[in-house]
Amino acid sequence: MAQTISVLHQQAQQAINKSEYRLAHQCLIKILQQDKHFSDAYFLLAMIASVHHNIDKAILLIEQAIVLAPNNSEFLAQLAKHYALSKNHLLALKNAKSSQTLNPTSALTWDTLGVTYSQIGLHQLAVPCFEKAIKKDKTVTEYFFNLGASQKFNGDFIGARTNYEQCVLLSPMHCKAHAALTSLGQVSASDNHIPALEHLHKNIAQTDNLLYISHALAREYEALKNYDKAFHYLQNAKQKKLTQLDYSINDDKTMFTALEQTLKQQQDVKKGFASSEALFVVGMPRSGTTLVERIISQHSEVTSAGELQHFGLLLKKMTKTTTNKVIDAETVQAACNIDFCQLGKDYIDSTRAITGKTAKFVDKMPLNFLYVGFILQALPNAKIICLDRNPLDTIVSNFRQLFAVNFSYYNYAYDLSTTAEFYVLFKKLISFWLELYPDNFYIVNYEQLVNNPEAEAKKLVEFCALSWQEACLHINDNKAPVATASALQVREPINNKSIGNWQKYDKYLDEVKALLTKNHGL
């Protein structure tokens, strides 16, 4: 029997390595029919469930494996990672620490721990884990990429460059690494990656990889002030991606309409969870949300919790809707019937891996502007700060940014016109929120903030019910990680260098300007 199990186990591992999951599943079930205490069978079944995005099932299977093998550091690390993926950061942190105390011998386990800490937002803890993974195995490209990403978020740009370069050395076709290298700046006419990137561009068929390389080329050409070339690469790659998506701006319009209609009827707010901790910084992406988060989190009574997806996912779970989007018209309408007090409590509890040590914390998920009405029903004492930036700068900056690929929230940004239409929807919605919740919703004008930082920051801090601290102006002294596209900019003092960047692409904005003019001269 032992030999049979051994053979089946080997076959299952080989099948998983070849992505032959049906065969692997059959082998593992046969093992368990012979020995229901074979821990690795449960673990490998969990890995198959994970590949198919069934995170809850994966967690149950890993937990069964741990019952049978409680001191297996790999099992504990994977359990931590899957709890992080399900946004249960407290259990993710607990299991990551349990795995780490066992001093894993596997490079992969150390990498898994690093990924877990990154998912939680604890990038300072992620770095030494990735370093240990590399020390044990210097041949795996992703270990260097993951380390580079965490170093960038922590402000170690020299270290990040070194590891991204090593990543490209090991895997010359690693498109994300090329894009990451370019994101670190320092491009000049005599020192750039354009020849290598253009060579890659000609030899890439896969659309997402083309997006990474095209964005890298656009960034480098922009640094050389060749805006026509930059736009050419952006436009072509984004249009190719858009043709593969089932996206229509009309779906967004339907959802925005549902938000206004639903929240108008929810004027009699049910009593939510009585916590004053949460400060939400929201707005269109690339509108200055990170800057505001850095100002507020410089305060001694405030912790930065990063960009949390927790609120939207918790609301989605409580509505029990089965649509494949986190927020849509059906989910908005179903949210009327949930227990908002429980939602508020669950949200606060979900942040506790990072929060709870100071009086307040900042959740800087920009697109939480969609959830304002629900946030204030769940947490009636919460304060929400919304950024509003020049429309053309906002639209162009969104179009120029490569957001998380295949994250449907940002599908509007693959086209300039739909980005403009989304901005119009945003402006209408935030006016609605301001009218509905004037005591809890505050709009900050980006241009006024960077041109007169002290006066605007003082008003901002006062709105958050905090006393003024001079340190709030010195965002370049803020050591907290920044896992956003603004990772480089916010390490500098507050400045107005980004105002008017849209003018570089003015010749391509006629349709955008016409759309904005049509909508009451936005």
C-alpha positions in Angstrom: 0.0 0.0 0.0 2.8 2.4 0.9 4.4 2.0 -2.5 1.1 2.7 -4.2 0.6 5.8 -2.2 4.1 6.9 -2.9 3.6 6.4 -6.7 0.2 8.2 -6.6 1.8 11.1 -4.6 4.6 11.5 -7.2 2.1 11.4 -10.1 -0.1 14.0 -8.4 2.9 16.4 -7.9 4.0 15.9 -11.5 0.5 16.5 -12.8 0.2 19.8 -10.8 3.5 21.0 -12.1 2.1 20.4 -15.7 -1.2 22.0 -14.8 -3.0 18.7 -15.3 -5.3 19.3 -12.4 -7.9 16.7 -13.2 -5.3 13.9 -13.2 -3.7 15.3 -10.0 -7.1 15.4 -8.3 -7.8 11.8 -9.2 -4.5 10.6 -7.8 -5.0 12.6 -4.5 -8.5 11.2 -4.0 -7.1 7.6 -4.5 -4.5 8.4 -1.9 -7.1 9.5 0.7 -9.2 6.4 0.0 -6.2 4.4 1.1 -5.0 6.7 3.9 -7.2 9.5 5.1 -4.4 10.8 7.3 -2.0 11.6 4.4 -1.6 15.3 5.1 0.1 16.3 1.8 -2.9 15.0 -0.1 -5.1 17.6 1.6 -2.5 20.2 1.0 -2.1 19.5 -2.7 -5.9 19.4 -3.1 -5.9 22.9 -1.5 -3.4 24.1 -4.1 -5.7 22.9 -6.9 -8.6 24.7 -5.3 -6.5 27.8 -5.1 -5.5 27.7 -8.8 -9.2 27.6 -9.5 -9.8 30.7 -7.2 -11.7 28.7 -4.6 -9.9 30.3 -1.7 -12.4 29.3 1.0 -12.1 25.6 0.0 -8.3 25.9 -0.1 -8.3 27.2 3.4 -10.4 24.3 4.7 -8.1 21.8 3.0 -4.9 23.4 4.3 -6.4 23.5 7.8 -7.1 19.8 7.6 -3.5 19.2 6.5 -2.3 21.2 9.5 -4.4 19.1 11.9 -2.4 16.1 10.6 1.0 17.9 10.4 0.9 20.9 12.8 4.5 21.8 12.5 4.8 22.0 8.8 6.0 25.5 8.0 5.0 25.3 4.3 1.4 24.4 5.2 1.2 27.3 7.7 2.8 29.8 5.2 0.2 28.8 2.6 -2.6 29.1 5.1 -1.4 32.6 6.0 -1.2 33.5 2.3 -4.8 32.3 1.6 -6.1 34.1 4.7 -4.5 37.2 3.3 -6.1 36.7 -0.1 -9.5 36.4 1.7 -8.7 39.7 3.5 -8.6 38.0 6.9 -5.4 39.8 7.8 -5.4 38.8 11.5 -5.4 35.1 10.8 -2.9 35.7 8.0 -0.5 37.4 10.4 -1.0 34.8 13.1 -0.2 31.9 10.8 2.7 33.7 9.1 4.3 34.2 12.4 3.7 30.6 13.4 5.4 29.4 10.1 8.3 31.8 10.6 9.1 30.6 14.1 9.6 27.1 12.7 12.5 28.6 10.6 11.6 27.2 7.2 14.2 25.4 5.1 12.5 26.0 1.8 13.1 29.1 -0.3 9.5 28.8 -1.6 8.1 29.0 1.9 10.1 32.1 2.7 8.8 33.7 -0.5 5.2 32.7 0.4 5.7 34.4 3.8 7.0 37.5 2.0 4.0 37.5 -0.3 1.7 37.2 2.7 3.2 40.2 4.5 3.0 42.2 1.3 -0.7 41.3 0.9 -1.3 42.5 4.5 0.6 45.7 3.7 3.5 44.9 6.1 6.2 45.5 3.5 8.9 46.0 6.1 8.3 42.4 7.2 8.2 41.1 3.7 11.7 42.2 2.7 13.7 39.9 5.0 11.5 37.0 4.0 12.3 37.6 0.3 15.9 38.0 1.1 16.0 34.6 2.8 14.3 33.0 -0.2 17.0 34.4 -2.5 19.7 33.3 -0.1 18.4 29.8 -0.4 17.8 29.8 -4.1 19.2 32.5 -6.5 17.7 31.0 -9.6 14.0 31.9 -9.2 13.1 35.1 -11.0 10.0 35.9 -9.0 11.9 36.0 -5.7 14.0 38.9 -7.0 10.8 40.6 -8.5 9.0 40.3 -5.2 11.9 41.7 -3.2 12.3 44.6 -5.6 8.6 45.4 -5.3 8.7 45.5 -1.5 11.9 47.5 -1.5 10.3 50.1 -3.8 7.2 50.3 -1.5 9.6 50.9 1.4 11.4 53.6 -0.4 14.6 51.6 -1.1 14.8 52.5 -4.7 18.5 51.5 -5.1 17.7 48.0 -3.8 14.6 47.8 -5.9 16.6 48.7 -9.1 19.3 46.1 -8.3 16.7 43.3 -7.9 14.6 44.2 -10.9 17.8 44.2 -13.0 18.6 40.8 -11.6 15.1 39.7 -12.5 15.6 40.8 -16.1 19.0 39.2 -16.2 17.5 35.8 -15.2 14.4 36.2 -17.4 15.0 38.7 -20.3 11.3 38.4 -21.3 9.9 39.3 -17.8 7.7 42.2 -19.0 6.5 43.2 -15.5 10.2 43.6 -14.4 11.0 45.8 -17.4 8.0 48.0 -16.6 9.0 48.1 -12.9 12.5 49.2 -13.8 11.2 52.0 -15.9 8.9 53.1 -13.1 12.0 54.0 -11.0 12.8 56.9 -13.3 16.3 58.1 -14.1 15.8 58.0 -17.9 17.9 60.1 -20.2 18.8 60.3 -23.8 22.1 58.5 -23.1 20.7 56.1 -20.5 17.4 54.4 -21.3 15.9 51.0 -22.1 14.2 52.0 -25.3 16.1 49.7 -27.7 15.6 46.7 -25.5 11.9 47.5 -24.9 11.2 48.1 -28.6 12.9 44.7 -29.4 10.6 43.1 -26.8 7.6 44.9 -28.1 8.1 43.4 -31.6 8.3 39.9 -30.2 5.4 39.9 -27.8 2.0 38.4 -28.7 0.4 38.1 -25.2 -1.8 41.2 -24.6 -1.0 41.8 -21.0 2.7 41.6 -21.6 2.3 44.0 -24.4 0.6 46.4 -22.0 3.6 46.2 -19.6 6.1 46.9 -22.3 4.0 49.6 -24.0 3.6 51.5 -20.7 7.3 51.2 -20.1 8.0 52.6 -23.5 5.5 55.4 -23.0 7.1 56.3 -19.7 10.6 56.4 -21.3 9.6 58.4 -24.3 7.7 60.8 -22.1 10.9 61.3 -20.0 12.6 62.2 -23.3 9.7 64.6 -24.2 8.6 62.5 -27.2 4.9 62.6 -26.3 3.7 61.4 -29.7 5.6 58.2 -29.4 4.5 57.8 -25.8 0.8 58.2 -26.8 1.2 55.8 -29.8 2.4 53.0 -27.6 -0.3 53.6 -24.9 -3.1 53.9 -27.4 -2.3 50.8 -29.4 -1.8 48.5 -26.4 -4.8 49.7 -24.5 -7.1 49.4 -27.5 -5.9 45.8 -28.1 -6.7 45.0 -24.4 -10.1 46.7 -24.6 -11.2 44.5 -27.5 -10.7 41.5 -25.3 -12.8 42.8 -22.5 -16.6 42.6 -22.0 -16.7 46.2 -20.9 -19.1 49.0 -21.6 -19.3 52.4 -19.8 -23.0 51.9 -19.8 -22.6 49.3 -17.1 -20.8 51.9 -14.9 -23.6 54.4 -15.7 -26.2 51.9 -14.5 -24.3 51.3 -11.3 -23.8 55.0 -10.5 -27.5 55.6 -11.1 -28.3 52.7 -8.8 -26.1 54.3 -6.1 -27.9 57.6 -6.2 -31.4 56.1 -6.3 -30.7 53.6 -3.6 -29.1 56.1 -1.2 -31.8 58.7 -1.7 -34.2 56.2 -0.2 -31.8 55.4 2.6 -32.0 58.8 4.3 -33.2 57.3 7.5 -29.8 55.8 8.4 -29.9 52.8 10.7 -27.6 53.0 13.6 -24.2 51.7 12.6 -21.1 50.7 14.5 -19.9 53.4 16.9 -16.3 53.8 16.0 -14.5 57.1 15.1 -11.2 55.4 14.0 -11.7 55.2 10.3 -10.6 58.0 7.9 -11.2 57.2 4.3 -9.3 58.9 1.6 -11.1 58.5 -1.8 -11.3 59.9 -5.2 -10.3 59.1 -8.8 -7.0 57.3 -8.9 -4.0 59.5 -9.6 -5.7 62.6 -8.2 -3.6 63.1 -5.1 -5.1 60.5 -2.7 -1.6 59.2 -1.7 -0.5 62.8 -1.0 -3.4 63.4 1.4 -2.9 60.0 3.0 0.7 60.9 3.7 -0.2 64.2 5.3 -2.8 62.7 7.6 -0.7 59.6 8.5 2.2 61.9 9.5 0.1 62.8 12.5 1.1 61.0 15.7 -2.5 59.8 16.3 -2.9 58.2 12.9 -1.8 54.9 11.3 -1.7 54.3 7.5 -3.5 51.0 6.7 -2.8 51.3 3.0 -5.3 50.6 0.2 -7.8 48.1 1.7 -10.4 46.3 -0.3 -12.0 45.1 2.9 -15.1 47.3 2.9 -16.3 46.5 -0.6 -15.6 42.7 -0.2 -17.4 42.6 3.1 -20.4 44.4 1.7 -20.5 42.1 -1.3 -20.4 39.0 1.0 -23.2 40.3 3.2 -25.5 41.0 0.1 -25.0 37.4 -1.0 -25.2 38.5 -4.7 -23.6 36.1 -7.1 -22.6 38.6 -9.8 -18.9 38.5 -10.8 -18.3 42.1 -9.9 -17.6 43.4 -6.4 -20.0 46.3 -7.0 -22.7 46.6 -9.6 -26.3 47.7 -9.7 -27.6 44.4 -8.3 -25.2 44.5 -5.3 -26.0 48.1 -4.6 -29.8 47.4 -4.4 -29.2 44.2 -2.3 -27.2 46.3 0.2 -30.3 48.0 1.5 -31.1 44.9 3.5 -27.9 44.1 5.2 -26.9 44.6 8.9 -24.9 47.8 8.7 -23.8 47.8 12.3 -22.4 44.3 11.8 -20.7 45.5 8.6 -19.0 48.4 10.4 -17.8 46.1 13.2 -16.5 43.5 10.7 -14.7 46.2 8.8 -12.9 47.6 11.8 -12.0 44.1 13.0 -10.7 43.2 9.6 -8.1 46.0 9.8 -6.6 44.9 13.1 -3.4 43.4 11.7 -2.2 47.0 11.2 -4.6 49.3 13.2 -5.6 49.7 16.8 -2.4 51.3 18.1 -3.4 54.9 17.4 -6.7 56.8 17.7 -7.3 56.8 14.0 -6.3 55.0 10.8 -6.4 55.9 7.1 -7.9 53.6 4.5 -6.7 54.9 1.1 -8.6 52.9 -1.4 -9.5 55.6 -4.0 -12.6 53.8 -5.5 -14.2 53.7 -2.1 -15.9 56.9 -3.3 -18.4 54.5 -4.7 -19.2 53.2 -1.1 -19.6 56.5 0.7 -23.3 56.1 1.5 -22.8 52.6 2.7 -19.7 53.5 4.7 -21.6 56.2 6.6 -24.4 53.8 7.4 -22.0 51.2 8.7 -19.6 53.7 10.4 -21.6 57.0 11.0 -18.7 58.6 12.8 -16.2 57.9 9.9 -14.7 60.9 8.0 -14.3 60.7 4.3 -11.9 62.9 2.4 -12.4 63.0 -1.3 -9.8 64.4 -3.8 -10.8 66.5 -6.7 -8.2 67.3 -9.3 -8.2 69.2 -12.6 -10.4 67.1 -14.9 -7.9 67.0 -17.8 -5.0 66.1 -15.5 -7.1 63.4 -13.8 -8.2 61.9 -17.1 -4.8 61.9 -18.8 -3.1 60.5 -15.6 -5.6 57.7 -15.4 -5.1 56.8 -19.1 -1.3 56.9 -18.7 -1.4 54.6 -15.6 -1.2 50.8 -15.9 -3.5 49.7 -13.1 -3.8 46.1 -11.9 -4.3 44.1 -15.1 -7.6 42.2 -15.2 -9.0 44.1 -12.2 -12.4 45.2 -13.7 -12.7 48.3 -11.5 -10.3 50.1 -13.8 -11.5 48.9 -17.2 -12.6 52.5 -18.0 -9.0 53.6 -18.2 -8.2 51.6 -21.4 -9.8 54.4 -23.4 -9.5 58.2 -23.1 -13.2 58.8 -23.8 -14.5 56.3 -21.4 -12.1 57.7 -18.8 -13.6 61.1 -19.4 -17.1 59.7 -19.1 -16.1 57.9 -15.8 -14.8 61.2 -14.5 -18.1 62.9 -15.2 -19.9 60.1 -13.3 -17.5 60.6 -10.4 -18.1 64.4 -10.3 -21.8 63.9 -10.2 -21.7 61.3 -7.5 -19.4 63.2 -5.2 -21.6 66.3 -5.4 -24.5 63.9 -4.4 -22.5 62.6 -1.4 -21.6 66.2 -0.3 -25.2 67.2 -0.3 -26.3 64.1 1.6 -23.4 63.9 4.1 -22.0 67.5 4.6 -20.6 66.7 8.1 -18.8 63.5 7.1 -17.7 64.1 3.5 -15.0 66.7 2.7 -13.7 67.5 -0.8 -10.1 68.6 -1.1 -9.0 70.4 -4.3 -5.6 69.0 -5.3 -4.3 72.2 -6.9 -5.2 74.3 -3.9 -3.5 71.8 -1.6 -0.2 71.7 -3.4 -0.1 75.5 -4.0 -1.0 76.3 -0.4 -0.2 73.2 1.6 -0.2 74.6 5.1 -3.6 76.3 5.0 -5.2 73.4 3.2 -3.6 70.7 5.4 -4.8 72.5 8.6 -8.4 72.5 7.3 -8.0 68.8 6.4 -6.6 67.9 9.8 -9.4 69.8 11.5 -12.0 68.0 9.5 -10.5 64.7 10.8 -11.0 65.9 14.4 -7.3 66.1 15.1 -5.1 68.8 16.5 -2.6 70.4 14.2 0.9 69.1 14.1 3.6 70.7 12.0 4.9 67.2 11.0 1.9 66.7 8.8 3.5 69.0 6.2 6.7 67.0 6.0 5.5 64.0 4.0 9.1 63.2 2.9 9.8 62.2 6.5 7.0 59.7 6.4 8.6 56.2 6.5 5.4 54.2 6.0 5.4 52.0 2.9 3.6 53.3 -0.3 2.3 50.5 -2.5 0.9 52.8 -5.2 2.0 54.4 -8.4 3.0 57.4 -6.3 5.7 55.6 -4.5 8.5 57.9 -5.8 6.6 61.2 -5.8 5.5 61.1 -2.2 9.0 60.6 -0.9 9.6 64.2 -2.0 8.4 67.3 -0.2 4.9 68.6 -1.3 5.2 70.3 -4.7 3.0 71.4 -7.6 5.1 69.8 -10.4 2.2 67.6 -11.6 -0.1 70.4 -12.3 -0.8 70.8 -16.1 0.8 67.5 -17.2 -2.2 67.0 -19.5 -0.8 69.7 -21.8 1.8 67.2 -23.1 -1.1 65.3 -24.7 -3.3 68.3 -25.6 -3.5 67.4 -29.3 -5.2 64.1 -28.4 -7.8 65.6 -26.1 -10.4 67.2 -28.4 -13.0 64.5 -27.8 -12.4 64.6 -24.1 -12.7 68.4 -23.9 -15.9 68.3 -25.9 -17.4 65.7 -23.5 -16.4 67.8 -20.5 -17.9 71.0 -22.0 -21.1 69.1 -22.7 -21.3 68.2 -19.1 -21.7 71.7 -17.6 -18.2 72.9 -18.4 -16.4 70.4 -16.1 
